[in-house]
Every structure is written in structure tokens, then in C-alpha cells.
Amino acid sequence: MKKLLLLIAFIGCNLFAQETYQPEWESLKKHKAVPDWFADAKLGIYFHWGVYSVPAHGGEWYGRWMYTPDRIGWGSTIYKQHKKDYGENFEYHDFIPMWKAPKFDAKEWVDLFQGMGAKFIGSIAEHHDGFSLWDSKVNEWNSVNMGPDVNVVKAIAEETQKRDLKFMATFHHGFHNLFFPKQEGSVLRPASRHLLSYENVETPQEEGLKKLYGDLSYEAENNIWLAKLNEVVDEFVPDYIWMDFGQRYIDEAHRKQFLAHYFNKAQQNNKEVVVNTKGDFFPTELSVVNVERATMEDITPEVWITDFILGSSWCYDKTKRTAIDPKKAIRMLAEVVSKNGVMLLSAGPMADGTMPIEQVQAMEKIGAWMKLYGEAIYKTRPFISYGQGVTVLKRDESDAWNAYGAIKKGLGNLNSKDIRYTTKGKTVYALQLGWDAKDGERTLSVFTKKNQVKVKSVSVLGSSEKIKWKQSKKGLTVHQPHKKPLEAEAALVYKITLK
């Protein structure tokens, strides 16, 4: 009896020892930024699907540019084209009744995403346009009340959580209060080059539309931002809440309140959860750094994440029916993972719920490679070097997102002369980023005596051939098998066992 009481007391003490997070940085920074499941996952996917999928051109910022007559550069054609296509008085909210989704099938989508090899799967919860994709009680402008009459977040969450997969919800709504152009001087907003204001603004000014068009007071916008997040946290407790750049326009107190609520809810549900930051709206001690469509210069001590577009644009674009080259996607994945990163792809479904065939085919090809060679990606960690090769990767100084995007130029040029390493226990995987029909010999310079790496054996995944290899002062020289393994056009994997 005494032992039982001691055990109960011990368990009780440990339960009480689990601190409740307070909305202060000192407390919030105690959150573990990178749980093992996230470091192991390596590949995830979500989608851009919303009201902007109805016009289906000009991207997910359509609602901003259709009211911006003086836009220069990206999106500059939308203002005139919108009036030509829909007339002078057709507003953004007039697209909502046109958004029907008779072909939406959450199981079908999640089957595709899982088949691609994704270990975490997300639903967009809300983009910059203020239209929520769950049954929101704080925002009547949602996909259950109107439009497709579908609780998108719930459908994807339930289908994902049935499987051995993690669920992610993505929020871009920090930018909502600046997204649509404003009447000049009508509402206070954070000073930013992203704030567009005009003396004669063309966005609707009716009282009942102010919430959708972000025309409430800054305090009200912050409160709604937080309330929307809390609804999704309370109902779904996502394993990962992905955040876009606009959260920096939300006041610090609200950001801290969100994190405290999310971390406490996760703790109550025995979940290890993730948030990311683009820039510095969250401290990196508690979040994962996102470098959109980019990589890092070298291996980083902390896990990071980058997102790439599966189709031609973040959302479906009927004028550009293309998709990512799956070979390039696999090579970029190897590049990212070799430097301690995680890769996230974004699909762009059509308004009716159809997944474009070109995106389906790209997912299937990525999945075919991952099914055969995923052991070189999943649950791996960086080696003592990320790799070697001929392709130069560097910053694109002209890129608008260079502030948070690091290395971008050259990612699409990775080829069979480039090697990337991952490791797991006593195994090192050398991923040759393509099949080389001309020169099948490589010297892997990291495997020198100086680095004290002694090789026991070498094989090639997907090949039964005996692989020729030799370790010398220059490194480890390996030879491709004579017969090309399946899917090796994207990347060939040498499995190197160390002594």
C-alpha cells in the first residue's frame, strides 16, 4: 500500500511539474521547436484552394490586384483583365457563390499526398483574403456557410489523422488586415510597403463587408486573427501550424497569446507540435525557420523548412497547365535534407475539387522514387559534409523575398555531377542527383583518412550488381552499376556502410 501511495504521489508530482506556458517569451521559449517526428518526416504537402481558385489566373493574390490600378510587375494585368472578364461592378466576394466543389474528395486527395511520400499533410485554413475553410463561429465568411459548403480543414484533418501521418493547418491571415487596398487614412495599420491606400479606393465599403475586406480597426483585426487560430487549435490540435510572412503585422501580445494557447493545448493532448517563422515574428528558439523556395548555404545546426510549388503557381492557374519536374523535385529534396532541412510542397486544385492531372502525375513520379529509395531520406540526419558537385547555388539578389529566402539560384540545375549526403547510424547515403550515361565513376572526397571515415561496403539501392569501389587518400571512388535502377534518372543512391 505504501509503495502504491508513493507511486501515485510520484505521478502526481510529475503531472504538476509540467509547466503551463505563459504568454511571455521567457516561458514560450521552453517549447521544443523541433520534435523528432518533424526532423524525421522530411517531406510534407498542403494546398492553396480558395475563392481565388474561381478566376483561376493571376495567383492567390488576385483579390488584391483586382483593386490595384497602378500595380507594376507581378499582378499588373489583373486590374484591367478583371473588368474585361467580369464587368466594372463585379467584386471579389461575388466569386464566392461561383465556388462550388462537387468533385472534392478528401480521401482521394490524401491518398495522392500519402502516395507521394508525404509524412505530414496540411490543409490551408485561411489565405490573405479573409475567407476561412472551416466552420468558423468568429468569421461568417467561411466555406461551410457559403461557397462550396464544405468544412475543408475538418475533412483533410480527419482523413489524415486516420493514418500514421501528421496534420498541418496553414495560416496566411496575418496579412489579411493589409491585403485589400484601403481608403486613404480610414484605418490605422502598421507602416509597411505592403500597405496600399488610395483616396478613391475601389473595394466595397458597405458595413457588412468590412470583416471580409479587412476594414475593421487594427485592434479588431488582431482579435479576429487570434480567435480564428484558437478555433482551429481547440477543434483539431494540428501537429504543425504553418505561418506565412504576414504574422509580423500582428501585435506581439496577440502572437504570444496564440503560442501559449497552442502549446498548452498540445501539452494537454500529449502532442509535440511545430510552428514556423518567416523572418522574426516568432523567436527561433521556439519555432522552425522557413526559407520559401530556397535552401541554405551549408548544414545548419537546427532543422529548417522550405516550401516549393507543385504546379505552375501556388494556386491553380488555368493559363499555365504545368507542374514541377519530379526529377528536379527529388534532387531539391536531397539538397534540402542534406543540409538539415524539411521540404514542403503546395498543390493547386481546381475550384471544383479536381486535382490537375499534371500535378497528379508529378506526385506519382515523386512517390515512385520515394517508395524505392525513401530510406535515404526519411529519419536521416546530415553527414559531416552536405555534398559536392558542379552546380553553384547562390542568392538571387533580385528576388522580392530575399529577406527570408536564402539560396535560390541554381536549384533547378542540380544534376548527376552533384552528390548529396544523408546518414543513419553506420550508414551513409550518397545521392547522385541523376544517372550519368557518360561517366559512371565518382570520387567522394569526404571519405578521406583525414575525416577518419572507414568504409566497410558499398551498394546501390535498387540494384543487385556488385559495386566497384576503392577508398584512397583522395576519398571513396565508386562506379555506377551497368544497368540503371528504376527511377534512377532522378537520383541514384549509393548505400555506404561504415566500419
N, C-alpha and C positions, 0 to 999 in steps of 0.2 A: 504493500500500500504506500509505504514511504517513497519507494522508487517511482511509483506512478505519479505521486504528487510532485516529485522533483522534475519528472519529465514534462508534466503539464506546465509547471512554472517556467521551465526552460523554453518550451514552445511559446508560451505567452510573452516572455521577455523578448524573444526574437521577433515576434509579431509587432510588439510595440517599438522595437528598435528600428523597424522600417520607417524611416522618416517620411513625413508628408512634405511634399515640395511646396515652398512658398514662392509667391510671385516676385522674387528678388534674385538677381543674377548669382549671388553667392550660393543660394540654395539650389537654383536650377542647374548650375554647373556641376553638381554632384551626379547628374544624369549621365549614364554611359552612352556616349554618342554613337558608338558602332558595336552593336551586338554581333555575336558570332554568326548568326543566321544571315545577316546582311553582308558581312565580309565573305561568306561562303557562296552567296547567291550568284553574284557576278552579272546576271542578265535579267532585266525586267522589261515590262511593256505596259503602256496605257494607251489612251486615245484622245484625240481632240474631236469632239462631237457636240454640236450645239446649234443655236439659231443661225449662226454664220454658215452652217453646212447647207442651208437652203439656197442662197445665191451661188454658193459653191465656186467662187473665184475671188481672188484678192486676199485670201487668207482669213484667219480668225480675228484680225483687226478690222474687218470690213465695216463694222458698226462705227468705228472711229473715223475712218477715212471717207465714208459716205457723207459725213458732215464737215469735211475739211477741204474747202475750195482752193486753198493756197498750198496744199501739200506738194513738196518737192521730193523726188526719189521714189522709194518703195511706197506703193499705195496711191501714187499721184493720179492714176487714171480712174480711180473708183468713183470719185465725186460725179464726174460727167457721165460715166457709164451707167451709174445707178439711175440717174434721172432719165437717161435714154431708155433703159430697160424697164423701169417701173413707174416713171412719171415724177412730176415735181413734188407731189404731196405724199409719197409713199415713205413711211417712217420705218425705223429698224424694228419696232415692235409689231409692225404689220407682217413681218416674216413669220412670227410665232404660229399663227393658225395654219400656215403653209407647211410647218414642220410636222410631218406625220411619219411614223416609223413602223409600218406594218411588217417589215422584214427583220426587225430587231430580234435577235435570239441570243440571250446571254450565254447559254451553254455552247452555242456554235462559236461565239467569239472566244470564250475561254478555252475551248478545245484548240482553236487555232493558236492562241497565245502559248498555251502549255506545249503544244506540238512544236512550236518554235524553239522551245527550251527555256522559256522564262520561268524563273523561280519566284518572282513576285509580280503580281498583276494588279493594275490600277484602273480606276475609273476617274475621269475628270469629274470633279464635283462642281466647280464653277470657274468659268473663264472671266476675263476682264469685263465682259458685257453685263454682269449682274444677274444672269439667268441661272438659277440653281437646278441641279439634276437629281435632287432628292425631294422627298415630301417635306419641304420646309414649312415650319409654322411662323417663322420670322420674315420670310420672303415669299409673298404670294406669287411672284414671278418665277415659277418653277415648272419642271417637266411633268409633274403629276397633275397640277391644276390646269394646265393648258399645253398646247403643242402636241407632243406625242402621247401624252397621258401615261408615261412610263416612269417608274422610280429607277432610274438608271444605276445610281450608286448601289442601291439595295440589291438589284438583280445581279450585278457583277460581283458584289461582296459575297452574296450567298453562294453563287456558283464557284467562286474562288475558294471560299472557306470550306467547301465540301472536300477539297483536295489537299494534298500536302504542299500548299502554296501560301505565300504571304499576300495580304491585301493592302493596297495602297490607294489613298484618295488624294487627288491633286487639286490644289487651290491656287488660282491666279488672281483672286479677287482683291488683293491688297491694292491693286492699281485701279479698281473699279471707280473710286471716287475722283480719279483724274482721266478716266478713259474717254468718255464722251466730251466734246468741246463744251465750254461753259460760257454763260452770259458774262461779259466782262464785269468784274467786280461784284458778281452776285453771291459768291460763296468763298469763304476762306479756304485755302488749300496750301499744303507745303510748297515752298518755292521749288520749281523744277523746270527743266527744259521740256519735260513731258506734259506740262500743263498748257492746254490750248484754250485761249479765251478770245471772244470776238464781241464787238459792240452789237452786232446783229446776228446772234447765234441762231443756227437753224434747227437745233434739237428741240423736241417738243417741250413745252413749258407748263403743261397742264399739271395741276396738283397731284392727280392720281398716277402720274408717270414719273414723278420725281425720284422715287426709290429705284426704279429701273435705270434711269439715266444719271444716277449719282449726283442729284442736285439737292440733297439734304445737307444739313450743317455738317461740318467736319466731325463734331462730337457724335452726331447720329450715325455717320458713316463708320466711325470706329466701333461703335456699339454693335452695329449690324454685322460688321466683319467678325467680331468675336462671337456673337450669337450664332452665326452660321457655322463656324468651326465647332462650337460646343455641341450643336445639334448632331453633327456627324460623329464627333468623338463619343458622345453619350450613346448613340444608337449602334455604331459599328466598331468602335475602338480600333481603327485601322493600325496595322503594323507599321505603316510608314505614311506620314503626311508630307507630301511633296509640296514645296512652296516656290512660287515664281518670284521674280525680282521685286514686284510692287509692294511686298510687305514692308519695305523700308519707308513707305509713305503712311504707315500706321504708327500711332504714337507708341512709345516704348512701354508704357504701363499696360496697354492692351496686349502687346506682344508677350509680355511676361505673364499676364493672366492666362492667356491661351496655353502657354507652355506648362504652367503649373497644373492647370486642369487636365491637360492631355497626359502628362507624366503620372499624375495621381490616379487617373482613371486606368491607365495601363498597368500601374502597380497593383491596383485592386483586382485586375483581371489576369494578373501573373503574366503580363506580356512585356517583352523588351522591344521598345519602339524607336523609330527613327524620324528625325526631321532634318531637312537640309537648309542651307543658306546660300543665296546668291549675293555675294557682297558681304556686308557685315550686319544685316538686320538681326541675326542671331549670333552669339559668340560661338566660335569654332570648338570650344571646349565641350559643348553640348550638342553640336549639330555636325552634319556632313557637308563639306564644301561641294557645290555644284558648279562646273565649268562648261556651260552649254556648248555643245557641238565642238568640243576641244579635248585636248589631252594635257598631260603635264610634261615638263622638261625632263624629269627623271623620276625615279622611285620616290614616293613620298612616305613619311613615317605614319601618316594617318590615311585611312580609307577615304576616297572621294568618289564623286559620281559625275557622269556626263550624259547628256541626252542627245539623241540623233533622230532625224525624221525618217520614218519608214516609207512614206510616199514622196510626192514632189513638194508638198507643203505640210505644215503641221496639221492642218485640216484638209479635207478632200477638196481638190481643185479640178473641176471638170475640163478645164482648158489645158491641163498638164497631166496626162494619164501616164505617169512614170512612177517607178519605185526604186528604192535603193538597190544597188548591185549587191546581191547576197555575198559574193566573194569579198567585196570591199568591206561589207559589214563585219564579216568574220575576222578579217585582218585588223580592222579597227578595234574589235573586241579583244583580240590578242594583245594589241598595243596598250589598250586601257588596263587590262588585267595585269600585264607585266609591270605596270607602274603603280599597282595597289589601288586601281580604280574599279568601279562598277559601271556597267553600260545600261542605259535605259533607252528604249525605242518608243516612238509615238506613232500609232496608226491613225489613219484619217478615214473613217467610214462615211459613206454617203448618207444623206438626210433620211432616206427610207430604211436605214439599218443594214444595207448591203455593204459588205466589206469588199472594196475594189479588187478585182481579180489579180491585178499586177502586184498588189500588196500581199494578197494571199500566197501567190507564187513565191514571192521573196521570203515570206515567213517559212514556207515549206522547205525551201532550199537551206535556209539558216538552220532549221530544225534537223534536216538530214545530216548536216555536218556535226551538229551538237550531239545527236544521238550516237554517232560513231566515235567522236573524239572529245566529248564533254569532260572526260576525266582530266584533260589538260587545262580545263577552265574552272570547273566547279571546285570549291573547297581548297583551292590552291592559294599560295602566297608568293610574293616576289622572290626572285633569286638574288644573288649578290650583284647581278647586273640585270638591267631590263632587257638588254639585247645588243644587237649590232646590225649594220647594214648600210645601204647606199642612199636611202631616202632621207632627205633633210626635212625635218619638221620644225616650223618656226611660227612666231607670232604673225598674225595678219594685222598690221597697224591700221589698216583702213576699215577694219570690221567695227561696226557700231557697238558690239557687245564686248569689245576687247578688255573693258574694265574688269569683267569677271571671267571671260573666256581666255584661256591661256594659249596653248599652241594649236593652231588650226591648219595653217598652210602645209600641204603635203600629205595630209591624212589619206586622201583618195589615191595617192601614188604608191602606197606600200606594195611591195612585190616580192618575188621569190628570192631576191638578193638580200632581203631583210629577215632577221631572226628575232623572235621574242621569247623570253624565258618565263616559265612559272615553275613552282616547286611544291611538292607534297611529301613530307617525310624524307626518305632517302632517294626519292625520285625527282629528277629534273626533266621538264618537258621543254624541248626546243622546237618552237613552232616556226617553220619555214613558211613565209607568207606567200605561198604559191608553188606550183610544180614547175621546175626548171627543165625544159626539154633540151637545153643546150649544154648546161654544166651541172652535173649531179653531185659535185663534190663541194663540201663546205668545211672550213676550219673554224670551229667555235672558240674564239680567242679567250673566253673567260675560264676555260678549263686548263689552266696552266698550273705548274707546281707552285708558283708564287701564291696563287689563291688557295693552295692546299686542297684541291678538289680531285679526288682519285676516282676514276670511272671503273665500274665493275662490268657493265654490259650495256649494249645499245640495241634497241629495236625500233621499228616504225609501226605506229598504230595503224591497223587495217591491212598490214602486210605480213605474210608468212615467210618472206625471204630472210635469209641470214644477212645482216647488215655489216658491211665492211667499215671498220673504224680503227683509229690509232690515236693514242694520246702522246703528245710530244711537248717540247718546250714552247712551241707556238700555240698549243691548245689541242682540242679534240677534232680530228679530221673524220668526217662521216661521209658516206656515199648514199645517195638516193637508191631505193630499190629499183630494179629494172622495170617492173610493172607498176604503173601508177595506181595507188589505192583509190577506192571510191571517194569522191568529193575532195580529193587532194588538190584539185585545181585552185581551191580557195586557200588551203593551208595544209602542209604536210607536217606530221607530228613525230619527232624523234623522242622516244622514251629512254631516258638515260638513268640507269641505276648506279648509285654511288656506293663505294666500299664503306 
